[in-house]
Amino acid sequence: MVRVQEIPLNQIQRPLPRANDPNKVEALMESIAAIGQQEPIDVLEVDGRYYGFSGCHRYEACQRLGKETILARVRKAPRSVLKMHLA
């Protein structure tokens, strides 16, 4: 089951760091500042903790804008699914 909700940025762990395109982050910052976040990021909820593997540019844009929360599609998953993402 997937639900969409606002999640505090500081509660999302990003175990696979990625290099973001600074131009894309800037464009997203402008868009989010003007019209808000339109597309949620995807996170896994495992044992009450949130893990983000996609939406890297949106995540960084929201961080740089000083947002406290981010709109996310949350999917509960067992630890075995998290391990597959980390493999």
Biopython code that builds the backbone (N, CA, C, O; Angstrom):
import numpy as np
from Bio.PDB.StructureBuilder import StructureBuilder

atoms = [
    (1, "MET", "N", (0.844, -1.184, 0.000)),
    (1, "MET", "CA", (0.000, 0.000, 0.000)),
    (1, "MET", "C", (0.891, 1.250, 0.000)),
    (1, "MET", "O", (1.847, 1.345, 0.769)),
    (2, "VAL", "N", (0.565, 2.183, -0.857)),
    (2, "VAL", "CA", (1.335, 3.414, -0.983)),
    (2, "VAL", "C", (0.471, 4.585, -0.526)),
    (2, "VAL", "O", (-0.705, 4.674, -0.881)),
    (3, "ARG", "N", (1.056, 5.473, 0.256)),
    (3, "ARG", "CA", (0.348, 6.690, 0.660)),
    (3, "ARG", "C", (1.236, 7.885, 0.362)),
    (3, "ARG", "O", (2.461, 7.772, 0.365)),
    (4, "VAL", "N", (0.617, 9.029, 0.106)),
    (4, "VAL", "CA", (1.362, 10.264, -0.148)),
    (4, "VAL", "C", (1.218, 11.150, 1.080)),
    (4, "VAL", "O", (0.109, 11.385, 1.559)),
    (5, "GLN", "N", (2.347, 11.641, 1.588)),
    (5, "GLN", "CA", (2.329, 12.484, 2.783)),
    (5, "GLN", "C", (3.567, 13.365, 2.823)),
    (5, "GLN", "O", (4.548, 13.126, 2.120)),
    (6, "GLU", "N", (3.497, 14.382, 3.658)),
    (6, "GLU", "CA", (4.659, 15.238, 3.926)),
    (6, "GLU", "C", (5.517, 14.539, 4.981)),
    (6, "GLU", "O", (5.014, 14.080, 6.006)),
    (7, "ILE", "N", (6.807, 14.470, 4.710)),
    (7, "ILE", "CA", (7.745, 13.838, 5.639)),
    (7, "ILE", "C", (8.853, 14.841, 5.950)),
    (7, "ILE", "O", (9.343, 15.516, 5.044)),
    (8, "PRO", "N", (9.257, 14.949, 7.220)),
    (8, "PRO", "CA", (10.381, 15.831, 7.541)),
    (8, "PRO", "C", (11.642, 15.387, 6.793)),
    (8, "PRO", "O", (12.001, 14.209, 6.799)),
    (9, "LEU", "N", (12.301, 16.347, 6.153)),
    (9, "LEU", "CA", (13.526, 16.037, 5.403)),
    (9, "LEU", "C", (14.569, 15.357, 6.282)),
    (9, "LEU", "O", (15.285, 14.463, 5.830)),
    (10, "ASN", "N", (14.648, 15.784, 7.529)),
    (10, "ASN", "CA", (15.695, 15.241, 8.398)),
    (10, "ASN", "C", (15.408, 13.811, 8.859)),
    (10, "ASN", "O", (16.237, 13.206, 9.538)),
    (11, "GLN", "N", (14.237, 13.263, 8.496)),
    (11, "GLN", "CA", (13.928, 11.879, 8.848)),
    (11, "GLN", "C", (14.167, 10.918, 7.683)),
    (11, "GLN", "O", (13.969, 9.711, 7.823)),
    (12, "ILE", "N", (14.592, 11.448, 6.533)),
    (12, "ILE", "CA", (14.822, 10.598, 5.366)),
    (12, "ILE", "C", (16.312, 10.310, 5.254)),
    (12, "ILE", "O", (17.131, 11.220, 5.129)),
    (13, "GLN", "N", (16.640, 9.035, 5.300)),
    (13, "GLN", "CA", (18.028, 8.624, 5.121)),
    (13, "GLN", "C", (18.251, 8.356, 3.628)),
    (13, "GLN", "O", (17.415, 7.740, 2.967)),
    (14, "ARG", "N", (19.368, 8.819, 3.119)),
    (14, "ARG", "CA", (19.721, 8.613, 1.704)),
    (14, "ARG", "C", (21.008, 7.803, 1.674)),
    (14, "ARG", "O", (22.097, 8.372, 1.606)),
    (15, "PRO", "N", (20.890, 6.466, 1.726)),
    (15, "PRO", "CA", (22.076, 5.620, 1.856)),
    (15, "PRO", "C", (22.973, 5.543, 0.621)),
    (15, "PRO", "O", (24.117, 5.098, 0.717)),
    (16, "LEU", "N", (22.467, 5.970, -0.536)),
    (16, "LEU", "CA", (23.272, 5.933, -1.759)),
    (16, "LEU", "C", (23.451, 7.344, -2.286)),
    (16, "LEU", "O", (22.649, 7.798, -3.102)),
    (17, "PRO", "N", (24.490, 8.057, -1.836)),
    (17, "PRO", "CA", (24.684, 9.444, -2.277)),
    (17, "PRO", "C", (24.897, 9.519, -3.789)),
    (17, "PRO", "O", (25.545, 8.655, -4.381)),
    (18, "ARG", "N", (24.349, 10.549, -4.392)),
    (18, "ARG", "CA", (24.476, 10.740, -5.830)),
    (18, "ARG", "C", (24.918, 12.163, -6.114)),
    (18, "ARG", "O", (24.653, 13.081, -5.338)),
    (19, "ALA", "N", (25.591, 12.328, -7.229)),
    (19, "ALA", "CA", (25.973, 13.666, -7.679)),
    (19, "ALA", "C", (24.825, 14.228, -8.508)),
    (19, "ALA", "O", (24.449, 13.653, -9.529)),
    (20, "ASN", "N", (24.278, 15.339, -8.069)),
    (20, "ASN", "CA", (23.155, 15.956, -8.773)),
    (20, "ASN", "C", (23.635, 16.989, -9.779)),
    (20, "ASN", "O", (24.693, 17.596, -9.614)),
    (21, "ASP", "N", (22.844, 17.177, -10.819)),
    (21, "ASP", "CA", (23.096, 18.209, -11.820)),
    (21, "ASP", "C", (22.695, 19.549, -11.211)),
    (21, "ASP", "O", (21.512, 19.771, -10.957)),
    (22, "PRO", "N", (23.661, 20.456, -10.968)),
    (22, "PRO", "CA", (23.343, 21.727, -10.310)),
    (22, "PRO", "C", (22.323, 22.566, -11.074)),
    (22, "PRO", "O", (21.537, 23.288, -10.461)),
    (23, "ASN", "N", (22.326, 22.478, -12.403)),
    (23, "ASN", "CA", (21.354, 23.245, -13.196)),
    (23, "ASN", "C", (19.936, 22.726, -12.972)),
    (23, "ASN", "O", (18.987, 23.505, -12.890)),
    (24, "LYS", "N", (19.802, 21.412, -12.875)),
    (24, "LYS", "CA", (18.486, 20.817, -12.633)),
    (24, "LYS", "C", (17.990, 21.175, -11.231)),
    (24, "LYS", "O", (16.808, 21.462, -11.040)),
    (25, "VAL", "N", (18.898, 21.157, -10.253)),
    (25, "VAL", "CA", (18.520, 21.527, -8.884)),
    (25, "VAL", "C", (18.049, 22.978, -8.853)),
    (25, "VAL", "O", (17.029, 23.288, -8.238)),
    (26, "GLU", "N", (18.789, 23.867, -9.516)),
    (26, "GLU", "CA", (18.400, 25.290, -9.561)),
    (26, "GLU", "C", (17.025, 25.463, -10.201)),
    (26, "GLU", "O", (16.190, 26.212, -9.692)),
    (27, "ALA", "N", (16.788, 24.767, -11.320)),
    (27, "ALA", "CA", (15.487, 24.864, -12.005)),
    (27, "ALA", "C", (14.367, 24.367, -11.102)),
    (27, "ALA", "O", (13.294, 24.969, -11.051)),
    (28, "LEU", "N", (14.614, 23.273, -10.393)),
    (28, "LEU", "CA", (13.604, 22.753, -9.471)),
    (28, "LEU", "C", (13.375, 23.711, -8.310)),
    (28, "LEU", "O", (12.241, 23.875, -7.861)),
    (29, "MET", "N", (14.432, 24.343, -7.821)),
    (29, "MET", "CA", (14.281, 25.315, -6.740)),
    (29, "MET", "C", (13.362, 26.449, -7.180)),
    (29, "MET", "O", (12.474, 26.862, -6.435)),
    (30, "GLU", "N", (13.579, 26.945, -8.386)),
    (30, "GLU", "CA", (12.733, 28.028, -8.906)),
    (30, "GLU", "C", (11.281, 27.569, -9.024)),
    (30, "GLU", "O", (10.361, 28.288, -8.635)),
    (31, "SER", "N", (11.084, 26.368, -9.563)),
    (31, "SER", "CA", (9.733, 25.832, -9.746)),
    (31, "SER", "C", (9.034, 25.605, -8.405)),
    (31, "SER", "O", (7.884, 26.005, -8.222)),
    (32, "ILE", "N", (9.737, 24.961, -7.468)),
    (32, "ILE", "CA", (9.140, 24.670, -6.160)),
    (32, "ILE", "C", (8.822, 25.966, -5.418)),
    (32, "ILE", "O", (7.787, 26.067, -4.760)),
    (33, "ALA", "N", (9.706, 26.954, -5.522)),
    (33, "ALA", "CA", (9.457, 28.244, -4.864)),
    (33, "ALA", "C", (8.229, 28.929, -5.464)),
    (33, "ALA", "O", (7.471, 29.584, -4.749)),
    (34, "ALA", "N", (8.034, 28.780, -6.775)),
    (34, "ALA", "CA", (6.936, 29.472, -7.453)),
    (34, "ALA", "C", (5.598, 28.742, -7.318)),
    (34, "ALA", "O", (4.573, 29.370, -7.051)),
    (35, "ILE", "N", (5.605, 27.413, -7.501)),
    (35, "ILE", "CA", (4.317, 26.688, -7.550)),
    (35, "ILE", "C", (4.232, 25.517, -6.592)),
    (35, "ILE", "O", (3.218, 24.820, -6.556)),
    (36, "GLY", "N", (5.281, 25.288, -5.814)),
    (36, "GLY", "CA", (5.269, 24.165, -4.880)),
    (36, "GLY", "C", (5.744, 22.886, -5.546)),
    (36, "GLY", "O", (5.873, 22.809, -6.768)),
    (37, "GLN", "N", (5.997, 21.900, -4.730)),
    (37, "GLN", "CA", (6.456, 20.601, -5.227)),
    (37, "GLN", "C", (5.291, 19.895, -5.898)),
    (37, "GLN", "O", (4.261, 19.666, -5.263)),
    (38, "GLN", "N", (5.433, 19.550, -7.156)),
    (38, "GLN", "CA", (4.357, 18.934, -7.919)),
    (38, "GLN", "C", (4.408, 17.407, -7.910)),
    (38, "GLN", "O", (3.368, 16.749, -7.946)),
    (39, "GLU", "N", (5.593, 16.855, -7.864)),
    (39, "GLU", "CA", (5.761, 15.402, -7.942)),
    (39, "GLU", "C", (6.414, 14.895, -6.663)),
    (39, "GLU", "O", (7.508, 15.339, -6.315)),
    (40, "PRO", "N", (5.754, 13.960, -5.947)),
    (40, "PRO", "CA", (6.357, 13.421, -4.728)),
    (40, "PRO", "C", (7.603, 12.592, -5.038)),
    (40, "PRO", "O", (7.737, 12.042, -6.131)),
    (41, "ILE", "N", (8.507, 12.510, -4.073)),
    (41, "ILE", "CA", (9.611, 11.569, -4.179)),
    (41, "ILE", "C", (9.091, 10.224, -3.671)),
    (41, "ILE", "O", (8.021, 10.161, -3.064)),
    (42, "ASP", "N", (9.833, 9.163, -3.913)),
    (42, "ASP", "CA", (9.465, 7.836, -3.429)),
    (42, "ASP", "C", (10.377, 7.457, -2.269)),
    (42, "ASP", "O", (11.599, 7.583, -2.359)),
    (43, "VAL", "N", (9.770, 6.990, -1.174)),
    (43, "VAL", "CA", (10.562, 6.520, -0.038)),
    (43, "VAL", "C", (10.027, 5.174, 0.432)),
    (43, "VAL", "O", (8.847, 4.857, 0.276)),
    (44, "LEU", "N", (10.930, 4.397, 1.008)),
    (44, "LEU", "CA", (10.552, 3.153, 1.669)),
    (44, "LEU", "C", (10.468, 3.423, 3.157)),
    (44, "LEU", "O", (11.320, 4.113, 3.717)),
    (45, "GLU", "N", (9.458, 2.888, 3.792)),
    (45, "GLU", "CA", (9.384, 2.934, 5.255)),
    (45, "GLU", "C", (9.680, 1.534, 5.767)),
    (45, "GLU", "O", (8.917, 0.597, 5.529)),
    (46, "VAL", "N", (10.792, 1.405, 6.471)),
    (46, "VAL", "CA", (11.230, 0.130, 7.008)),
    (46, "VAL", "C", (11.423, 0.295, 8.505)),
    (46, "VAL", "O", (12.251, 1.092, 8.947)),
    (47, "ASP", "N", (10.664, -0.453, 9.280)),
    (47, "ASP", "CA", (10.753, -0.388, 10.742)),
    (47, "ASP", "C", (10.632, 1.044, 11.260)),
    (47, "ASP", "O", (11.347, 1.434, 12.183)),
    (48, "GLY", "N", (9.723, 1.830, 10.665)),
    (48, "GLY", "CA", (9.475, 3.189, 11.121)),
    (48, "GLY", "C", (10.490, 4.217, 10.648)),
    (48, "GLY", "O", (10.404, 5.382, 11.035)),
    (49, "ARG", "N", (11.448, 3.814, 9.819)),
    (49, "ARG", "CA", (12.451, 4.743, 9.286)),
    (49, "ARG", "C", (12.224, 4.900, 7.790)),
    (49, "ARG", "O", (11.770, 3.976, 7.115)),
    (50, "TYR", "N", (12.549, 6.091, 7.282)),
    (50, "TYR", "CA", (12.346, 6.403, 5.867)),
    (50, "TYR", "C", (13.673, 6.378, 5.119)),
    (50, "TYR", "O", (14.678, 6.922, 5.577)),
    (51, "TYR", "N", (13.649, 5.730, 3.952)),
    (51, "TYR", "CA", (14.835, 5.627, 3.102)),
    (51, "TYR", "C", (14.484, 6.121, 1.707)),
    (51, "TYR", "O", (13.522, 5.652, 1.098)),
    (52, "GLY", "N", (15.264, 7.064, 1.206)),
    (52, "GLY", "CA", (15.033, 7.617, -0.120)),
    (52, "GLY", "C", (16.084, 7.152, -1.103)),
    (52, "GLY", "O", (17.281, 7.212, -0.822)),
    (53, "PHE", "N", (15.627, 6.680, -2.275)),
    (53, "PHE", "CA", (16.548, 6.217, -3.308)),
    (53, "PHE", "C", (16.325, 6.948, -4.627)),
    (53, "PHE", "O", (17.137, 6.824, -5.544)),
    (54, "SER", "N", (15.254, 7.695, -4.735)),
    (54, "SER", "CA", (14.975, 8.446, -5.959)),
    (54, "SER", "C", (14.597, 9.868, -5.556)),
    (54, "SER", "O", (14.511, 10.184, -4.370)),
    (55, "GLY", "N", (14.374, 10.720, -6.555)),
    (55, "GLY", "CA", (13.996, 12.099, -6.250)),
    (55, "GLY", "C", (15.133, 12.922, -5.693)),
    (55, "GLY", "O", (14.911, 13.869, -4.938)),
    (56, "CYS", "N", (16.364, 12.562, -6.066)),
    (56, "CYS", "CA", (17.556, 13.222, -5.514)),
    (56, "CYS", "C", (17.566, 14.728, -5.775)),
    (56, "CYS", "O", (17.913, 15.514, -4.893)),
    (57, "HIS", "N", (17.184, 15.123, -6.984)),
    (57, "HIS", "CA", (17.196, 16.549, -7.327)),
    (57, "HIS", "C", (16.110, 17.302, -6.553)),
    (57, "HIS", "O", (16.347, 18.406, -6.065)),
    (58, "ARG", "N", (14.929, 16.708, -6.443)),
    (58, "ARG", "CA", (13.842, 17.350, -5.678)),
    (58, "ARG", "C", (14.215, 17.442, -4.207)),
    (58, "ARG", "O", (13.955, 18.454, -3.557)),
    (59, "TYR", "N", (14.826, 16.385, -3.683)),
    (59, "TYR", "CA", (15.254, 16.369, -2.282)),
    (59, "TYR", "C", (16.250, 17.506, -2.025)),
    (59, "TYR", "O", (16.092, 18.267, -1.070)),
    (60, "GLU", "N", (17.272, 17.619, -2.874)),
    (60, "GLU", "CA", (18.278, 18.672, -2.686)),
    (60, "GLU", "C", (17.663, 20.058, -2.861)),
    (60, "GLU", "O", (17.999, 20.981, -2.120)),
    (61, "ALA", "N", (16.760, 20.212, -3.840)),
    (61, "ALA", "CA", (16.112, 21.510, -4.057)),
    (61, "ALA", "C", (15.340, 21.931, -2.809)),
    (61, "ALA", "O", (15.429, 23.082, -2.380)),
    (62, "CYS", "N", (14.588, 21.005, -2.231)),
    (62, "CYS", "CA", (13.823, 21.333, -1.020)),
    (62, "CYS", "C", (14.752, 21.655, 0.142)),
    (62, "CYS", "O", (14.479, 22.568, 0.921)),
    (63, "GLN", "N", (15.840, 20.915, 0.262)),
    (63, "GLN", "CA", (16.826, 21.192, 1.308)),
    (63, "GLN", "C", (17.382, 22.599, 1.155)),
    (63, "GLN", "O", (17.416, 23.372, 2.112)),
    (64, "ARG", "N", (17.815, 22.921, -0.049)),
    (64, "ARG", "CA", (18.436, 24.226, -0.295)),
    (64, "ARG", "C", (17.453, 25.376, -0.139)),
    (64, "ARG", "O", (17.854, 26.502, 0.154)),
    (65, "LEU", "N", (16.163, 25.099, -0.334)),
    (65, "LEU", "CA", (15.143, 26.127, -0.125)),
    (65, "LEU", "C", (14.802, 26.299, 1.359)),
    (65, "LEU", "O", (14.044, 27.197, 1.726)),
    (66, "GLY", "N", (15.364, 25.440, 2.203)),
    (66, "GLY", "CA", (15.095, 25.532, 3.637)),
    (66, "GLY", "C", (13.774, 24.915, 4.048)),
    (66, "GLY", "O", (13.259, 25.206, 5.128)),
    (67, "LYS", "N", (13.220, 24.064, 3.197)),
    (67, "LYS", "CA", (11.953, 23.403, 3.532)),
    (67, "LYS", "C", (12.204, 22.402, 4.651)),
    (67, "LYS", "O", (13.264, 21.779, 4.715)),
    (68, "GLU", "N", (11.231, 22.256, 5.523)),
    (68, "GLU", "CA", (11.352, 21.286, 6.600)),
    (68, "GLU", "C", (10.789, 19.929, 6.208)),
    (68, "GLU", "O", (11.195, 18.905, 6.757)),
    (69, "THR", "N", (9.842, 19.917, 5.246)),
    (69, "THR", "CA", (9.220, 18.674, 4.828)),
    (69, "THR", "C", (9.268, 18.546, 3.309)),
    (69, "THR", "O", (9.538, 19.507, 2.590)),
    (70, "ILE", "N", (8.997, 17.326, 2.844)),
    (70, "ILE", "CA", (8.936, 17.057, 1.417)),
    (70, "ILE", "C", (7.771, 16.105, 1.161)),
    (70, "ILE", "O", (7.503, 15.206, 1.958)),
    (71, "LEU", "N", (7.097, 16.310, 0.061)),
    (71, "LEU", "CA", (5.993, 15.446, -0.324)),
    (71, "LEU", "C", (6.562, 14.126, -0.824)),
    (71, "LEU", "O", (7.430, 14.109, -1.697)),
    (72, "ALA", "N", (6.072, 13.018, -0.269)),
    (72, "ALA", "CA", (6.636, 11.710, -0.610)),
    (72, "ALA", "C", (5.553, 10.650, -0.740)),
    (72, "ALA", "O", (4.551, 10.654, -0.025)),
    (73, "ARG", "N", (5.795, 9.735, -1.691)),
    (73, "ARG", "CA", (5.009, 8.506, -1.790)),
    (73, "ARG", "C", (5.704, 7.508, -0.891)),
    (73, "ARG", "O", (6.861, 7.158, -1.126)),
    (74, "VAL", "N", (5.008, 7.045, 0.139)),
    (74, "VAL", "CA", (5.608, 6.166, 1.135)),
    (74, "VAL", "C", (5.097, 4.743, 0.926)),
    (74, "VAL", "O", (3.892, 4.495, 0.876)),
    (75, "ARG", "N", (6.038, 3.828, 0.806)),
    (75, "ARG", "CA", (5.686, 2.413, 0.673)),
    (75, "ARG", "C", (6.342, 1.663, 1.819)),
    (75, "ARG", "O", (7.564, 1.681, 1.966)),
    (76, "LYS", "N", (5.513, 0.998, 2.638)),
    (76, "LYS", "CA", (6.061, 0.184, 3.725)),
    (76, "LYS", "C", (6.686, -1.060, 3.121)),
    (76, "LYS", "O", (6.141, -1.669, 2.201)),
    (77, "ALA", "N", (7.841, -1.422, 3.656)),
    (77, "ALA", "CA", (8.552, -2.573, 3.126)),
    (77, "ALA", "C", (9.308, -3.272, 4.251)),
    (77, "ALA", "O", (9.693, -2.646, 5.239)),
    (78, "PRO", "N", (9.516, -4.576, 4.090)),
    (78, "PRO", "CA", (10.335, -5.296, 5.075)),
    (78, "PRO", "C", (11.819, -5.007, 4.843)),
    (78, "PRO", "O", (12.209, -4.486, 3.798)),
    (79, "ARG", "N", (12.616, -5.347, 5.814)),
    (79, "ARG", "CA", (14.056, -5.123, 5.737)),
    (79, "ARG", "C", (14.674, -5.815, 4.517)),
    (79, "ARG", "O", (15.667, -5.330, 3.976)),
    (80, "SER", "N", (14.099, -6.938, 4.079)),
    (80, "SER", "CA", (14.644, -7.654, 2.919)),
    (80, "SER", "C", (14.577, -6.793, 1.655)),
    (80, "SER", "O", (15.473, -6.872, 0.815)),
    (81, "VAL", "N", (13.537, -5.980, 1.505)),
    (81, "VAL", "CA", (13.425, -5.085, 0.347)),
    (81, "VAL", "C", (14.488, -3.995, 0.437)),
    (81, "VAL", "O", (15.110, -3.652, -0.569)),
    (82, "LEU", "N", (14.697, -3.456, 1.617)),
    (82, "LEU", "CA", (15.740, -2.447, 1.799)),
    (82, "LEU", "C", (17.103, -3.021, 1.420)),
    (82, "LEU", "O", (17.895, -2.350, 0.760)),
    (83, "LYS", "N", (17.381, -4.260, 1.835)),
    (83, "LYS", "CA", (18.660, -4.892, 1.515)),
    (83, "LYS", "C", (18.841, -5.045, 0.013)),
    (83, "LYS", "O", (19.962, -4.925, -0.482)),
    (84, "MET", "N", (17.761, -5.307, -0.726)),
    (84, "MET", "CA", (17.853, -5.408, -2.188)),
    (84, "MET", "C", (18.249, -4.067, -2.796)),
    (84, "MET", "O", (19.021, -4.022, -3.753)),
    (85, "HIS", "N", (17.726, -2.978, -2.246)),
    (85, "HIS", "CA", (18.059, -1.641, -2.755)),
    (85, "HIS", "C", (19.515, -1.286, -2.475)),
    (85, "HIS", "O", (20.126, -0.519, -3.219)),
    (86, "LEU", "N", (20.062, -1.838, -1.417)),
    (86, "LEU", "CA", (21.431, -1.527, -1.014)),
    (86, "LEU", "C", (22.465, -2.440, -1.676)),
    (86, "LEU", "O", (23.663, -2.163, -1.624)),
    (87, "ALA", "N", (22.009, -3.511, -2.289)),
    (87, "ALA", "CA", (22.934, -4.491, -2.896)),
    (87, "ALA", "C", (23.630, -3.938, -4.120)),
    (87, "ALA", "O", (24.434, -4.635, -4.740)),
]
sb = StructureBuilder()
sb.init_structure("model")
sb.init_model(0)
sb.init_chain("A")
sb.init_seg("    ")
for serial, (resi, resn, name, xyz) in enumerate(atoms, 1):
    if name == "N":
        sb.init_residue(resn, " ", resi, " ")
    sb.init_atom(name, np.array(xyz, "f"), 0.0, 1.0, " ", f" {name:<3s}", serial, name[0])
structure = sb.get_structure()
